[in-house]
Amino acid sequence: MKEWLLFCMFLIAGIGLLIAGIMFMRKDKGDRESMKIYSTFAVIGGIITAGAIVYRFLV
């Protein structure tokens, strides 16, 4: 049960960061500095999501 809870928490956080990063990147297309920050958030969200999925299949 603990593994499922940990998986769900990381999956929700990762997907949330990924969606927020992509959404704000599309919103602030003209600002180059914001694009770097939001793309970093999107990449971190993707890594967390992928890590949660890999964790779920290995445990």
Residue pairs with C-beta under 8 A, 6 or more apart in sequence:
3 56
3 59
6 55
7 52
7 55
7 56
10 48
10 49
10 51
10 52
10 55
11 49
11 52
11 53
13 45
13 48
14 45
14 46
14 47
14 48
14 49
14 50
14 51
14 52
15 45
15 49
16 45
17 41
17 42
17 44
17 45
17 48
18 42
18 45
18 46
18 49
19 45
20 41
20 45
21 38
21 39
21 40
21 41
21 42
21 43
21 44
21 45
22 38
22 42
24 34
24 38
24 41
25 34
25 35
25 38
25 39
25 42
28 34
28 35
28 38
29 35
